[in-house]
């Protein structure tokens, strides 16, 4: 992917490189009906493939995970802590390779995960695994769920813009092992949820004032905001118990997002002088929490079908991988931009929004500018 054809504004944070990594276990959704999901229909998730840490080998080593009622949080964390660190290392290495500068030039690390719990945190183990300088400044964001990736971008943007010359590595890593439940006909909702969520890691290098010609900026992060909706904290509910994390998503979630999306987007668009009529002149990198959420956003904003194409493609290929998924969406966004370059007038789709929705209910959003050809 070629970047840097448009000049970034001095002092503004930019995305300089992207990277991703996955566990080795690939699940083909079309075969799930013959296995774990034989008692439910999971086609409504629109997911075609997912990567997962959970495997037959793990279940053979920890058979208690396949039986309800046993305290298994210790075993789960033993699996998760190791898995998320390894995936984060691999995603970060891929990102640094794409960045093409020495790892020693990284000054800050922002690490995001809702899949582990330990002291010291995963940020230290990631820094150690990558061989980062001990003077690297680290920030850890725990249990932010699906909005964690964009929240991490917001934090990394602030760091980059307030520390001239800095280069921030943002890494996200997630696994569903922490909330894995054995199949039960009494809980069909759990089965649909298990068919939706996937595992993996993502990484982004953020910095201002790119060094030419080595660094080729992809997006400028113009303005970032966060809003929470009062009295909605039970809509996305997660609790750490002796049997791992228990998640519950209320059916009202897509409607609540639809009811509030216009006002939130309007706040961001106003910074660039954009209005409602400009929705389809922008690019949209939306975290794909599920097809219902994407459908509601598309309908309320009147978006052309291709506008959420990268989000739908990421959901189909990787499932909802929580905080990681926005990285996959941004990669597909860049691919789409090359494909559609000759089909749009020059100047359109320069501005866009990076959006995610998480527990709270919390809206995270960034007004971004595309800098690629």
Secondary structure, 3 states (H helix, E strand, C coil): CCCCCCCCCCCCEEEEEEEEECCCEEEEHHHHHHCCCCCCCCHHHCCCEEEECCCHHHHHHCHHHHCCCCCCHHHHHHHHHHHHHHHHHHHHHHHHHHHCCCHHHCCEEEEEECCCCCCCCHHHHHHHHHCCCCCCEEEEEECCHHHHHHHHHHHHHHHHHHCCCCCEEEEEEECHHHHCCCCCCCCHHHHHHHHHECCEEEEEEEEECCCCCCCCCCEEEEEEEEEECCCCCCCEEEEEECCEEEEEECCCHHHHHHHHHHHHHHHHHHCCCCCHHHHHHCEEEECCCCHHHHHHHHHHHCCCHHHHHHHHHHHHHHCECHHHHHHHHHHHHHHHHHHHHHHCCCCCCCEEEEEEEECCCEEEEEEEEECCC
